[in-house]
Amino acid sequence: MASNSKQQKRAKRAATKARENRMVRSGQAVKSSGESSSASVEQVFDKAMNSGSYTALFEKMKQAQEGGLVALISVFLVDPLLALVLKGHKEEHATDYIVMVFTAYRKWLDGADEATTMAWLESDEFQEAYISASEAVAKQQQKMFG
């Protein structure tokens, strides 16, 4: 397993790459390679948003947030939609999906804009909590599934 500092660096690079990918897709440029996977991640997100699928998740995340950032992230990490995205898409596209969901959550929760959410996602506090939550969820799943 990679050290905490290496995991934090990876997470920061992933968040930066996700931001760059969103800027590219927003019309500043068009990528030709891998666009179909990216579009399908966006389609998953849009379909779930439009159908209200995130309402229950966001409510759970809000309740868990009272227990801290690790608890909030843990609720997100066990979401079935995330599992589907992680299985069916490249890592960078899955990262885009994660950023989209957290951006939507913060907008839903407190009206935060994308820049505020990105600063939050890139903060050391969030990065450390994300790593802790990932490790906790992995241990829990390992116990459940052997």
Helices and strands as residue ranges (DSSP letters): H 4-23, I 24-28, H 35-51, H 53-65, H 69-77, H 80-88, H 91-110, H 114-122, H 124-145
